[in-house]
Amino acid sequence: MDNETLHKTILFDFYGELLTDKQREYFDLYHNEDLSLSEIAEKAGITRHGVYDVINRAEKILLKTEEKTGIVKKWMDTREEIDEAIKLAEKIKQQSDGSCKELASELINKIKKINV
């Protein structure tokens, strides 16, 4: 899966409920189930171009929603910061002994629970 497709599927995970049932279904079949436009069209009983239009509209809605809210970007930035915090706690754990090492281990466990 390329970065663009991955980004679209993350947007879909966050904002998919804003789409119509048809948009959600076609988007999911195309991006997550890896069906071709022709396969979806045959299954839905419409033209390939009709499927393309529905998916294209869905993608625009997802992208526009992210532009307005920035929720996915903030989520991704937060995940990066959490990963960095874990790395720093691991360094503290490696360079410490006794109670500091135990505290660093506890901190790592707490951070990992947050990083869902």
Rosetta silent file (secondary structure, phi, psi, omega in degrees, C-alpha in Angstrom):
SEQUENCE: MDNETLHKTILFDFYGELLTDKQREYFDLYHNEDLSLSEIAEKAGITRHGVYDVINRAEKILLKTEEKTGIVKKWMDTREEIDEAIKLAEKIKQQSDGSCKELASELINKIKKINV
SCORE:     score description
SCORE:     0.000 S_00000001
   1 L     0.000  126.326 -179.739    0.000    0.000    0.000 S_00000001
   2 L   -77.845  168.433 -176.561    1.503    3.334   -1.021 S_00000001
   3 H   -60.999  -38.501 -178.907    1.569    6.383    1.271 S_00000001
   4 H   -65.239  -44.469  178.810   -1.286    8.133   -0.508 S_00000001
   5 H   -65.216  -42.110  177.635   -3.575    5.118   -0.200 S_00000001
   6 H   -59.401  -44.557  179.048   -2.553    4.644    3.434 S_00000001
   7 H   -60.813  -43.330  179.465   -3.339    8.297    4.132 S_00000001
   8 H   -63.885  -38.706 -179.653   -6.763    7.939    2.497 S_00000001
   9 H   -70.746  -32.580  174.754   -7.583    4.837    4.520 S_00000001
  10 H   -67.067  -43.082  175.792   -6.604    6.618    7.741 S_00000001
  11 H   -58.451  -41.282  178.989   -8.855    9.525    6.750 S_00000001
  12 H   -62.110  -41.612  178.703  -11.594    6.972    6.064 S_00000001
  13 H   -61.124  -38.381 -178.055  -11.105    5.453    9.535 S_00000001
  14 H   -80.684  -42.801 -169.593  -11.528    8.864   11.133 S_00000001
  15 H  -116.584    6.279 -174.956  -14.183   10.451    8.932 S_00000001
  16 H   -55.128  -30.799 -179.189  -15.860    7.572    7.102 S_00000001
  17 H   -67.316  -13.513  177.641  -19.132    8.077    8.949 S_00000001
  18 H   -79.871  -12.374 -178.613  -19.524   11.413    7.157 S_00000001
  19 L   -87.708  160.735  173.946  -19.908    9.592    3.844 S_00000001
  20 L   -71.625  165.572  178.737  -23.071    8.095    2.411 S_00000001
  21 H   -57.319  -43.479 -179.230  -23.521    4.328    2.632 S_00000001
  22 H   -64.814  -43.493  178.782  -22.680    3.990   -1.068 S_00000001
  23 H   -61.755  -44.216  178.968  -19.563    6.156   -0.759 S_00000001
  24 H   -61.797  -45.369 -177.933  -18.381    4.143    2.243 S_00000001
  25 H   -62.357  -50.592 -177.400  -19.021    0.837    0.496 S_00000001
  26 H   -66.264  -41.127  178.359  -17.266    1.739   -2.766 S_00000001
  27 H   -60.328  -46.819 -179.579  -14.362    3.428   -0.987 S_00000001
  28 H   -62.398  -45.197  179.555  -13.880    0.382    1.222 S_00000001
  29 H   -62.675  -39.104 -176.218  -14.069   -2.044   -1.682 S_00000001
  30 H   -76.704  -49.986 -173.818  -11.604   -0.020   -3.726 S_00000001
  31 H   -88.451  -37.829 -175.761   -9.025    0.987   -1.101 S_00000001
  32 H   -94.993  -37.011 -179.657   -9.321   -1.681    1.590 S_00000001
  33 L   -93.520   -7.783  175.958  -10.501   -4.738   -0.334 S_00000001
  34 L    61.969   34.551  173.988   -8.406   -3.829   -3.403 S_00000001
  35 L   -82.601  150.431  177.984  -11.199   -4.388   -5.929 S_00000001
  36 L   -79.984  165.317  176.206  -10.883   -2.659   -9.284 S_00000001
  37 H   -58.980  -40.481 -179.936  -13.352   -0.043  -10.486 S_00000001
  38 H   -63.460  -41.665  179.566  -14.636   -2.590  -13.012 S_00000001
  39 H   -64.646  -42.115  178.388  -15.198   -5.228  -10.339 S_00000001
  40 H   -65.669  -43.098 -179.821  -17.106   -2.783   -8.144 S_00000001
  41 H   -60.242  -44.121  179.926  -19.127   -1.563  -11.131 S_00000001
  42 H   -63.183  -43.229  179.883  -20.090   -5.102  -12.074 S_00000001
  43 H   -64.594  -38.665 -176.109  -21.064   -5.884   -8.491 S_00000001
  44 H   -88.113  -15.120 -179.056  -23.087   -2.648   -8.152 S_00000001
  45 L    75.555   30.734  176.881  -24.652   -2.777  -11.594 S_00000001
  46 L  -130.330  179.677 -178.752  -23.382    0.643  -12.663 S_00000001
  47 L   -78.295  160.179  176.464  -20.655    1.925  -14.962 S_00000001
  48 H   -60.081  -40.722  179.265  -16.986    1.999  -14.086 S_00000001
  49 H   -65.217  -35.832  177.276  -17.109    5.801  -14.411 S_00000001
  50 H   -61.982  -41.711  177.128  -20.035    5.916  -11.998 S_00000001
  51 H   -64.472  -44.932  179.132  -17.982    4.062   -9.396 S_00000001
  52 H   -56.463  -45.413 -179.150  -15.021    6.373  -10.024 S_00000001
  53 H   -61.090  -43.392 -179.433  -17.240    9.438   -9.455 S_00000001
  54 H   -63.333  -46.077 -179.533  -18.585    8.085   -6.149 S_00000001
  55 H   -65.698  -42.626  179.687  -15.092    7.228   -4.861 S_00000001
  56 H   -61.166  -43.762  177.587  -13.662   10.538   -6.059 S_00000001
  57 H   -62.355  -41.549  179.487  -16.428   12.485   -4.261 S_00000001
  58 H   -61.718  -45.328  179.730  -15.816   10.453   -1.101 S_00000001
  59 H   -61.611  -40.589  179.036  -12.079   11.178   -1.212 S_00000001
  60 H   -63.549  -40.490  178.286  -12.729   14.893   -1.648 S_00000001
  61 H   -62.783  -44.902 -179.544  -15.048   14.903    1.371 S_00000001
  62 H   -62.768  -45.671 -179.476  -12.436   13.114    3.489 S_00000001
  63 H   -65.740  -41.870 -179.821   -9.629   15.455    2.399 S_00000001
  64 H   -65.564  -38.682  178.287  -11.738   18.590    2.877 S_00000001
  65 H   -63.822  -41.785  178.263  -12.786   17.452    6.350 S_00000001
  66 H   -66.397  -39.004  177.323   -9.146   16.900    7.307 S_00000001
  67 H   -58.330  -39.930 -177.625   -8.208   20.325    5.928 S_00000001
  68 H   -76.720  -37.820 -173.221  -10.836   21.895    8.177 S_00000001
  69 H  -100.144  -37.877 -178.137  -10.220   19.876   11.336 S_00000001
  70 L    68.970   16.874 -176.059   -6.612   18.664   11.184 S_00000001
  71 H   -64.596  -44.006 -178.003   -7.503   15.786   13.488 S_00000001
  72 H   -65.903  -42.212  178.068   -5.564   13.126   11.582 S_00000001
  73 H   -60.775  -44.820  179.649   -2.440   15.298   11.371 S_00000001
  74 H   -63.283  -40.728  178.691   -2.612   15.990   15.090 S_00000001
  75 H   -61.727  -46.170 -179.759   -3.101   12.263   15.783 S_00000001
  76 H   -64.929  -41.850  177.532   -0.100   11.360   13.616 S_00000001
  77 H   -61.954  -41.583  179.252    2.053   14.073   15.226 S_00000001
  78 H   -63.340  -42.348  178.075    1.047   12.826   18.684 S_00000001
  79 H   -61.274  -39.922  177.649    1.984    9.261   17.775 S_00000001
  80 H   -63.694  -42.910  179.445    5.427   10.462   16.657 S_00000001
  81 H   -64.611  -39.039  177.972    5.911   12.360   19.920 S_00000001
  82 H   -64.356  -42.836  177.317    4.867    9.286   21.921 S_00000001
  83 H   -59.722  -41.043  178.187    7.374    7.150   19.990 S_00000001
  84 H   -65.944  -39.162  178.583   10.092    9.692   20.811 S_00000001
  85 H   -63.547  -38.988  176.997    9.093    9.684   24.493 S_00000001
  86 H   -63.473  -43.677  179.243    9.411    5.886   24.564 S_00000001
  87 H   -61.267  -42.248  178.606   12.886    6.102   23.021 S_00000001
  88 H   -65.068  -41.639  178.707   13.966    8.662   25.630 S_00000001
  89 H   -65.001  -35.786  176.652   12.599    6.537   28.463 S_00000001
  90 H   -63.670  -40.400  177.906   14.460    3.522   27.038 S_00000001
  91 H   -63.477  -43.581  178.516   17.703    5.551   27.106 S_00000001
  92 H   -60.578  -43.429 -179.682   17.059    6.544   30.727 S_00000001
  93 H   -60.947  -42.365 -178.353   16.390    2.915   31.592 S_00000001
  94 H   -68.916  -31.089 -175.239   19.658    1.789   29.962 S_00000001
  95 H   -94.969   -0.113 -175.573   21.723    4.445   31.708 S_00000001
  96 L  -110.923  170.066  172.423   20.158    4.028   35.149 S_00000001
  97 L  -139.031  164.507  175.942   20.241    1.518   37.912 S_00000001
  98 L    61.062 -130.836 -172.455   17.962    0.593   40.799 S_00000001
  99 H   -65.841  -32.788  178.309   14.849    2.682   41.350 S_00000001
 100 H   -64.536  -38.127  178.622   15.446    4.930   38.308 S_00000001
 101 H   -64.658  -42.168  178.349   15.504    1.862   36.086 S_00000001
 102 H   -65.167  -42.588  178.940   12.199    0.658   37.590 S_00000001
 103 H   -63.925  -40.501  177.926   10.632    4.107   37.168 S_00000001
 104 H   -63.009  -39.984  177.304   11.785    4.243   33.548 S_00000001
 105 H   -63.024  -43.518  177.278   10.214    0.812   32.958 S_00000001
 106 H   -61.297  -43.210  179.300    6.942    1.999   34.498 S_00000001
 107 H   -61.139  -44.896  178.120    7.045    5.130   32.346 S_00000001
 108 H   -58.797  -45.353  179.721    7.603    3.070   29.197 S_00000001
 109 H   -62.530  -42.063  178.941    4.632    0.836   30.058 S_00000001
 110 H   -63.503  -44.998 -179.313    2.382    3.857   30.699 S_00000001
 111 H   -63.346  -42.016  179.758    3.394    5.517   27.433 S_00000001
 112 H   -63.237  -33.374  177.137    2.824    2.305   25.480 S_00000001
 113 H   -67.478  -33.187  178.200   -0.708    2.061   26.907 S_00000001
 114 H   -71.296  -37.011 -173.314   -1.418    5.586   25.642 S_00000001
 115 L   -79.490   69.331 -179.672    0.012    4.823   22.191 S_00000001
 116 L   -92.472    0.000    0.000   -2.939    2.872   20.843 S_00000001
